[in-house]
């Protein structure tokens, strides 16, 4: 059971890292850069449903921030409530 939680935490933290990288690379690299395109292919399927609900405010897309906070919240809830039950 511990292995399953490790995999879940690894995936959640990996997506958080990709969200931060994707946001930073958006500011630094040109649109046709292969690294930026690759990371966008990973994070866009996660961001797309949220972008339908959360519209840009004054031209700024807050979707990556909202998704990052949601991922952190899910990880925290799993660590707080499900992990202690699995250890018993």
Buried (B, 14 or more C-beta within 10 A) or exposed (E): EEEEBEEBBEEBEEBBEBBBBBBEBBEEBEEEEEEBEEBBEBBEEBBEEBBEEBEEEEEEBBBBBBBBEEBEEEBEEBEEEEBEEEEE
